[in-house]
Amino acid sequence: MARQRFASVWHALEDTAAEAANMAARSELMIALRSKIESWKVSQTEAARRLGLTQPRLNDLMRGRIDKFSLDALINLARPAGLKVRLQIREAA
């Protein structure tokens, strides 16, 4: 079996480059949100209230259940979390 190299773990797991890019963006946003929420040092109930989520939904976010969140949903959570999302567009390599 020949060894393969991939640009990222998402490129290895996903069928298309577009799906890999979407997953990479979702992953990066989830990590930033989780870090911000943890910095608040509040209960999940309070963090969920701040973000306008249910506690079980926040738990999905904190546990990294990426399949449960669209990129849109994560972008919409950034503002109440005090984060600013900026899209960078450039030529493909």
N, CA, C and O atoms as a GROMACS GRO file, in nm:
protein
  372
    1MET      N    1   0.085  -0.118   0.000
    1MET     CA    2   0.000   0.000   0.000
    1MET      C    3   0.089   0.124   0.000
    1MET      O    4   0.178   0.137   0.084
    2ALA      N    5   0.066   0.212  -0.092
    2ALA     CA    6   0.146   0.334  -0.104
    2ALA      C    7   0.102   0.435   0.002
    2ALA      O    8  -0.016   0.444   0.038
    3ARG      N    9   0.198   0.510   0.050
    3ARG     CA   10   0.168   0.616   0.147
    3ARG      C   11   0.111   0.736   0.073
    3ARG      O   12   0.154   0.770  -0.038
    4GLN      N   13   0.014   0.799   0.137
    4GLN     CA   14  -0.045   0.920   0.081
    4GLN      C   15  -0.017   1.036   0.174
    4GLN      O   16  -0.005   1.018   0.296
    5ARG      N   17  -0.008   1.154   0.118
    5ARG     CA   18   0.008   1.277   0.196
    5ARG      C   19  -0.112   1.366   0.171
    5ARG      O   20  -0.162   1.378   0.059
    6PHE      N   21  -0.157   1.429   0.278
    6PHE     CA   22  -0.272   1.517   0.268
    6PHE      C   23  -0.238   1.653   0.329
    6PHE      O   24  -0.152   1.663   0.416
    7ALA      N   25  -0.307   1.756   0.280
    7ALA     CA   26  -0.284   1.892   0.330
    7ALA      C   27  -0.327   1.906   0.476
    7ALA      O   28  -0.268   1.984   0.551
    8SER      N   29  -0.427   1.831   0.516
    8SER     CA   30  -0.476   1.833   0.655
    8SER      C   31  -0.550   1.704   0.682
    8SER      O   32  -0.576   1.626   0.591
    9VAL      N   33  -0.584   1.683   0.806
    9VAL     CA   34  -0.663   1.565   0.842
    9VAL      C   35  -0.798   1.569   0.771
    9VAL      O   36  -0.853   1.465   0.736
   10TRP      N   37  -0.851   1.688   0.751
   10TRP     CA   38  -0.981   1.700   0.685
   10TRP      C   39  -0.972   1.658   0.539
   10TRP      O   40  -1.067   1.600   0.486
   11HIS      N   41  -0.861   1.685   0.474
   11HIS     CA   42  -0.844   1.642   0.336
   11HIS      C   43  -0.835   1.489   0.328
   11HIS      O   44  -0.874   1.430   0.227
   12ALA      N   45  -0.785   1.427   0.432
   12ALA     CA   46  -0.777   1.282   0.435
   12ALA      C   47  -0.915   1.220   0.460
   12ALA      O   48  -0.945   1.112   0.409
   13LEU      N   49  -0.998   1.288   0.537
   13LEU     CA   50  -1.127   1.232   0.576
   13LEU      C   51  -1.242   1.264   0.482
   13LEU      O   52  -1.333   1.183   0.464
   14GLU      N   53  -1.238   1.381   0.421
   14GLU     CA   54  -1.350   1.426   0.338
   14GLU      C   55  -1.329   1.391   0.191
   14GLU      O   56  -1.216   1.372   0.146
   15ASP      N   57  -1.440   1.382   0.117
   15ASP     CA   58  -1.435   1.341  -0.022
   15ASP      C   59  -1.388   1.451  -0.118
   15ASP      O   60  -1.325   1.422  -0.220
   16THR      N   61  -1.417   1.576  -0.083
   16THR     CA   62  -1.380   1.686  -0.174
   16THR      C   63  -1.302   1.793  -0.098
   16THR      O   64  -1.308   1.801   0.025
   17ALA      N   65  -1.231   1.876  -0.174
   17ALA     CA   66  -1.157   1.987  -0.114
   17ALA      C   67  -1.253   2.086  -0.049
   17ALA      O   68  -1.221   2.145   0.055
   18ALA      N   69  -1.370   2.105  -0.109
   18ALA     CA   70  -1.469   2.198  -0.052
   18ALA      C   71  -1.518   2.149   0.084
   18ALA      O   72  -1.530   2.228   0.178
   19GLU      N   73  -1.546   2.020   0.095
   19GLU     CA   74  -1.590   1.963   0.223
   19GLU      C   75  -1.478   1.973   0.326
   19GLU      O   76  -1.505   2.001   0.443
   20ALA      N   77  -1.356   1.951   0.285
   20ALA     CA   78  -1.241   1.961   0.377
   20ALA      C   79  -1.226   2.104   0.427
   20ALA      O   80  -1.199   2.126   0.545
   21ALA      N   81  -1.241   2.202   0.338
   21ALA     CA   82  -1.229   2.343   0.377
   21ALA      C   83  -1.339   2.381   0.475
   21ALA      O   84  -1.314   2.453   0.572
   22ASN      N   85  -1.462   2.332   0.451
   22ASN     CA   86  -1.573   2.360   0.541
   22ASN      C   87  -1.546   2.301   0.679
   22ASN      O   88  -1.569   2.368   0.780
   23MET      N   89  -1.499   2.179   0.684
   23MET     CA   90  -1.470   2.115   0.812
   23MET      C   91  -1.355   2.185   0.885
   23MET      O   92  -1.359   2.199   1.007
   24ALA      N   93  -1.255   2.228   0.811
   24ALA     CA   94  -1.142   2.299   0.873
   24ALA      C   95  -1.190   2.430   0.935
   24ALA      O   96  -1.149   2.465   1.046
   25ALA      N   97  -1.276   2.503   0.865
   25ALA     CA   98  -1.329   2.629   0.918
   25ALA      C   99  -1.415   2.603   1.041
   25ALA      O  100  -1.404   2.675   1.141
   26ARG      N  101  -1.500   2.502   1.035
   26ARG     CA  102  -1.585   2.469   1.149
   26ARG      C  103  -1.500   2.430   1.270
   26ARG      O  104  -1.527   2.472   1.382
   27SER      N  105  -1.398   2.351   1.245
   27SER     CA  106  -1.309   2.307   1.352
   27SER      C  107  -1.240   2.425   1.419
   27SER      O  108  -1.235   2.435   1.541
   28GLU      N  109  -1.186   2.514   1.338
   28GLU     CA  110  -1.116   2.632   1.391
   28GLU      C  111  -1.209   2.719   1.474
   28GLU      O  112  -1.172   2.768   1.581
   29LEU      N  113  -1.331   2.737   1.425
   29LEU     CA  114  -1.428   2.818   1.497
   29LEU      C  115  -1.472   2.751   1.628
   29LEU      O  116  -1.486   2.818   1.730
   30MET      N  117  -1.492   2.621   1.624
   30MET     CA  118  -1.530   2.550   1.747
   30MET      C  119  -1.421   2.560   1.853
   30MET      O  120  -1.450   2.578   1.971
   31ILE      N  121  -1.297   2.548   1.812
   31ILE     CA  122  -1.186   2.559   1.907
   31ILE      C  123  -1.182   2.698   1.968
   31ILE      O  124  -1.163   2.712   2.089
   32ALA      N  125  -1.199   2.801   1.886
   32ALA     CA  126  -1.198   2.939   1.937
   32ALA      C  127  -1.315   2.963   2.033
   32ALA      O  128  -1.298   3.025   2.138
   33LEU      N  129  -1.433   2.914   1.997
   33LEU     CA  130  -1.550   2.930   2.084
   33LEU      C  131  -1.530   2.858   2.216
   33LEU      O  132  -1.558   2.914   2.323
   34ARG      N  133  -1.482   2.736   2.210
   34ARG     CA  134  -1.460   2.660   2.333
   34ARG      C  135  -1.360   2.732   2.424
   34ARG      O  136  -1.382   2.743   2.544
   35SER      N  137  -1.253   2.780   2.367
   35SER     CA  138  -1.152   2.851   2.445
   35SER      C  139  -1.211   2.976   2.511
   35SER      O  140  -1.185   3.003   2.628
   36LYS      N  141  -1.289   3.050   2.435
   36LYS     CA  142  -1.351   3.172   2.489
   36LYS      C  143  -1.448   3.138   2.602
   36LYS      O  144  -1.447   3.202   2.707
   37ILE      N  145  -1.531   3.037   2.580
   37ILE     CA  146  -1.629   2.997   2.682
   37ILE      C  147  -1.559   2.950   2.809
   37ILE      O  148  -1.601   2.985   2.919
   38GLU      N  149  -1.454   2.872   2.794
   38GLU     CA  150  -1.379   2.826   2.912
   38GLU      C  151  -1.318   2.942   2.988
   38GLU      O  152  -1.304   2.936   3.110
   39SER      N  153  -1.280   3.049   2.918
   39SER     CA  154  -1.220   3.165   2.984
   39SER      C  155  -1.319   3.240   3.072
   39SER      O  156  -1.279   3.314   3.162
   40TRP      N  157  -1.448   3.221   3.047
   40TRP     CA  158  -1.549   3.287   3.128
   40TRP      C  159  -1.556   3.230   3.269
   40TRP      O  160  -1.599   3.300   3.361
   41LYS      N  161  -1.514   3.106   3.287
   41LYS     CA  162  -1.517   3.042   3.419
   41LYS      C  163  -1.657   3.047   3.481
   41LYS      O  164  -1.674   3.083   3.598
   42VAL      N  165  -1.758   3.010   3.401
   42VAL     CA  166  -1.896   3.003   3.448
   42VAL      C  167  -1.950   2.863   3.420
   42VAL      O  168  -1.887   2.785   3.350
   43SER      N  169  -2.065   2.833   3.476
   43SER     CA  170  -2.128   2.704   3.452
   43SER      C  171  -2.174   2.694   3.306
   43SER      O  172  -2.187   2.795   3.237
   44GLN      N  173  -2.198   2.571   3.262
   44GLN     CA  174  -2.250   2.554   3.126
   44GLN      C  175  -2.388   2.618   3.113
   44GLN      O  176  -2.423   2.668   3.006
   45THR      N  177  -2.464   2.616   3.218
   45THR     CA  178  -2.597   2.679   3.215
   45THR      C  179  -2.584   2.828   3.188
   45THR      O  180  -2.658   2.883   3.106
   46GLU      N  181  -2.491   2.894   3.257
   46GLU     CA  182  -2.470   3.038   3.238
   46GLU      C  183  -2.411   3.066   3.101
   46GLU      O  184  -2.452   3.161   3.034
   47ALA      N  185  -2.316   2.986   3.058
   47ALA     CA  186  -2.256   3.006   2.926
   47ALA      C  187  -2.362   2.988   2.816
   47ALA      O  188  -2.365   3.065   2.720
   48ALA      N  189  -2.448   2.889   2.832
   48ALA     CA  190  -2.555   2.867   2.734
   48ALA      C  191  -2.648   2.987   2.729
   48ALA      O  192  -2.690   3.030   2.622
   49ARG      N  193  -2.681   3.042   2.846
   49ARG     CA  194  -2.767   3.160   2.852
   49ARG      C  195  -2.704   3.276   2.777
   49ARG      O  196  -2.771   3.344   2.700
   50ARG      N  197  -2.574   3.300   2.798
   50ARG     CA  198  -2.504   3.409   2.730
   50ARG      C  199  -2.507   3.394   2.579
   50ARG      O  200  -2.513   3.493   2.506
   51LEU      N  201  -2.502   3.271   2.533
   51LEU     CA  202  -2.497   3.245   2.388
   51LEU      C  203  -2.635   3.224   2.326
   51LEU      O  204  -2.647   3.215   2.204
   52GLY      N  205  -2.738   3.215   2.410
   52GLY     CA  206  -2.872   3.191   2.358
   52GLY      C  207  -2.893   3.046   2.314
   52GLY      O  208  -2.967   3.020   2.219
   53LEU      N  209  -2.827   2.954   2.382
   53LEU     CA  210  -2.835   2.812   2.352
   53LEU      C  211  -2.899   2.737   2.468
   53LEU      O  212  -2.910   2.790   2.579
   54THR      N  213  -2.940   2.615   2.442
   54THR     CA  214  -2.977   2.526   2.552
   54THR      C  215  -2.848   2.468   2.608
   54THR      O  216  -2.745   2.467   2.540
   55GLN      N  217  -2.853   2.421   2.731
   55GLN     CA  218  -2.734   2.361   2.792
   55GLN      C  219  -2.689   2.236   2.716
   55GLN      O  220  -2.569   2.218   2.696
   56PRO      N  221  -2.781   2.148   2.673
   56PRO     CA  222  -2.736   2.032   2.595
   56PRO      C  223  -2.666   2.072   2.464
   56PRO      O  224  -2.570   2.007   2.422
   57ARG      N  225  -2.715   2.177   2.400
   57ARG     CA  226  -2.652   2.224   2.274
   57ARG      C  227  -2.512   2.278   2.304
   57ARG      O  228  -2.418   2.253   2.228
   58LEU      N  229  -2.497   2.352   2.413
   58LEU     CA  230  -2.364   2.401   2.452
   58LEU      C  231  -2.272   2.283   2.482
   58LEU      O  232  -2.154   2.286   2.447
   59ASN      N  233  -2.325   2.181   2.545
   59ASN     CA  234  -2.246   2.063   2.576
   59ASN      C  235  -2.193   1.998   2.447
   59ASN      O  236  -2.079   1.952   2.443
   60ASP      N  237  -2.275   1.995   2.343
   60ASP     CA  238  -2.230   1.943   2.213
   60ASP      C  239  -2.112   2.026   2.161
   60ASP      O  240  -2.016   1.971   2.108
   61LEU      N  241  -2.120   2.156   2.176
   61LEU     CA  242  -2.013   2.245   2.132
   61LEU      C  243  -1.886   2.220   2.212
   61LEU      O  244  -1.777   2.207   2.155
   62MET      N  245  -1.899   2.213   2.342
   62MET     CA  246  -1.783   2.196   2.428
   62MET      C  247  -1.716   2.060   2.410
   62MET      O  248  -1.596   2.046   2.433
   63ARG      N  249  -1.791   1.960   2.370
   63ARG     CA  250  -1.737   1.826   2.348
   63ARG      C  251  -1.686   1.807   2.205
   63ARG      O  252  -1.640   1.699   2.168
   64GLY      N  253  -1.696   1.914   2.123
   64GLY     CA  254  -1.640   1.908   1.988
   64GLY      C  255  -1.721   1.826   1.890
   64GLY      O  256  -1.666   1.772   1.794
   65ARG      N  257  -1.848   1.817   1.912
   65ARG     CA  258  -1.934   1.740   1.820
   65ARG      C  259  -1.961   1.822   1.694
   65ARG      O  260  -2.068   1.878   1.675
   66ILE      N  261  -1.860   1.826   1.610
   66ILE     CA  262  -1.859   1.911   1.492
   66ILE      C  263  -1.972   1.881   1.396
   66ILE      O  264  -2.020   1.971   1.327
   67ASP      N  265  -2.016   1.757   1.391
   67ASP     CA  266  -2.123   1.717   1.300
   67ASP      C  267  -2.258   1.781   1.336
   67ASP      O  268  -2.350   1.781   1.254
   68LYS      N  269  -2.269   1.834   1.456
   68LYS     CA  270  -2.395   1.894   1.501
   68LYS      C  271  -2.405   2.044   1.474
   68LYS      O  272  -2.506   2.106   1.505
   69PHE      N  273  -2.299   2.103   1.415
   69PHE     CA  274  -2.297   2.248   1.393
   69PHE      C  275  -2.260   2.280   1.249
   69PHE      O  276  -2.160   2.230   1.197
   70SER      N  277  -2.339   2.364   1.187
   70SER     CA  278  -2.304   2.414   1.054
   70SER      C  279  -2.208   2.531   1.071
   70SER      O  280  -2.194   2.587   1.180
   71LEU      N  281  -2.142   2.567   0.964
   71LEU     CA  282  -2.054   2.683   0.968
   71LEU      C  283  -2.133   2.809   1.002
   71LEU      O  284  -2.087   2.893   1.079
   72ASP      N  285  -2.253   2.822   0.946
   72ASP     CA  286  -2.341   2.936   0.977
   72ASP      C  287  -2.372   2.944   1.126
   72ASP      O  288  -2.362   3.051   1.187
   73ALA      N  289  -2.408   2.832   1.185
   73ALA     CA  290  -2.443   2.830   1.327
   73ALA      C  291  -2.325   2.874   1.413
   73ALA      O  292  -2.343   2.948   1.509
   74LEU      N  293  -2.206   2.829   1.379
   74LEU     CA  294  -2.088   2.866   1.456
   74LEU      C  295  -2.053   3.014   1.440
   74LEU      O  296  -2.015   3.080   1.536
   75ILE      N  297  -2.068   3.065   1.319
   75ILE     CA  298  -2.044   3.208   1.296
   75ILE      C  299  -2.143   3.290   1.378
   75ILE      O  300  -2.106   3.392   1.436
   76ASN      N  301  -2.267   3.245   1.382
   76ASN     CA  302  -2.370   3.317   1.459
   76ASN      C  303  -2.343   3.315   1.610
   76ASN      O  304  -2.388   3.404   1.681
   77LEU      N  305  -2.271   3.216   1.658
   77LEU     CA  306  -2.236   3.209   1.800
   77LEU      C  307  -2.115   3.297   1.834
   77LEU      O  308  -2.096   3.333   1.950
   78ALA      N  309  -2.037   3.330   1.736
   78ALA     CA  310  -1.914   3.408   1.761
   78ALA      C  311  -1.945   3.544   1.823
   78ALA      O  312  -1.878   3.584   1.918
   79ARG      N  313  -2.041   3.614   1.771
   79ARG     CA  314  -2.070   3.750   1.820
   79ARG      C  315  -2.109   3.751   1.968
   79ARG      O  316  -2.048   3.826   2.045
   80PRO      N  317  -2.209   3.672   2.011
   80PRO     CA  318  -2.241   3.674   2.153
   80PRO      C  319  -2.127   3.623   2.241
   80PRO      O  320  -2.122   3.651   2.361
   81ALA      N  321  -2.035   3.548   2.181
   81ALA     CA  322  -1.919   3.500   2.257
   81ALA      C  323  -1.811   3.608   2.265
   81ALA      O  324  -1.712   3.591   2.337
   82GLY      N  325  -1.829   3.717   2.192
   82GLY     CA  326  -1.730   3.824   2.194
   82GLY      C  327  -1.617   3.800   2.095
   82GLY      O  328  -1.507   3.853   2.112
   83LEU      N  329  -1.645   3.722   1.991
   83LEU     CA  330  -1.544   3.695   1.889
   83LEU      C  331  -1.586   3.758   1.757
   83LEU      O  332  -1.704   3.774   1.729
   84LYS      N  333  -1.488   3.793   1.678
   84LYS     CA  334  -1.512   3.849   1.546
   84LYS      C  335  -1.457   3.750   1.443
   84LYS      O  336  -1.341   3.709   1.452
   85VAL      N  337  -1.540   3.713   1.348
   85VAL     CA  338  -1.499   3.619   1.244
   85VAL      C  339  -1.464   3.699   1.119
   85VAL      O  340  -1.538   3.787   1.076
   86ARG      N  341  -1.349   3.666   1.064
   86ARG     CA  342  -1.304   3.734   0.942
   86ARG      C  343  -1.270   3.628   0.840
   86ARG      O  344  -1.193   3.536   0.868
   87LEU      N  345  -1.325   3.640   0.722
   87LEU     CA  346  -1.301   3.546   0.614
   87LEU      C  347  -1.185   3.594   0.530
   87LEU      O  348  -1.183   3.710   0.488
   88GLN      N  349  -1.089   3.507   0.507
   88GLN     CA  350  -0.974   3.541   0.424
   88GLN      C  351  -0.983   3.461   0.295
   88GLN      O  352  -0.990   3.338   0.298
   89ILE      N  353  -0.982   3.529   0.183
   89ILE     CA  354  -0.992   3.463   0.053
   89ILE      C  355  -0.864   3.487  -0.024
   89ILE      O  356  -0.815   3.600  -0.033
   90ARG      N  357  -0.810   3.378  -0.079
   90ARG     CA  358  -0.687   3.390  -0.158
   90ARG      C  359  -0.686   3.283  -0.265
   90ARG      O  360  -0.768   3.192  -0.264
   91GLU      N  361  -0.594   3.294  -0.357
   91GLU     CA  362  -0.580   3.197  -0.465
   91GLU      C  363  -0.544   3.061  -0.407
   91GLU      O  364  -0.469   3.052  -0.310
   92ALA      N  365  -0.597   2.956  -0.467
   92ALA     CA  366  -0.563   2.820  -0.425
   92ALA      C  367  -0.420   2.790  -0.464
   92ALA      O  368  -0.370   2.839  -0.565
   93ALA      N  369  -0.355   2.708  -0.383
   93ALA     CA  370  -0.215   2.673  -0.410
   93ALA      C  371  -0.202   2.574  -0.523
   93ALA      O  372  -0.091   2.534  -0.558
   0.00000   0.00000   0.00000
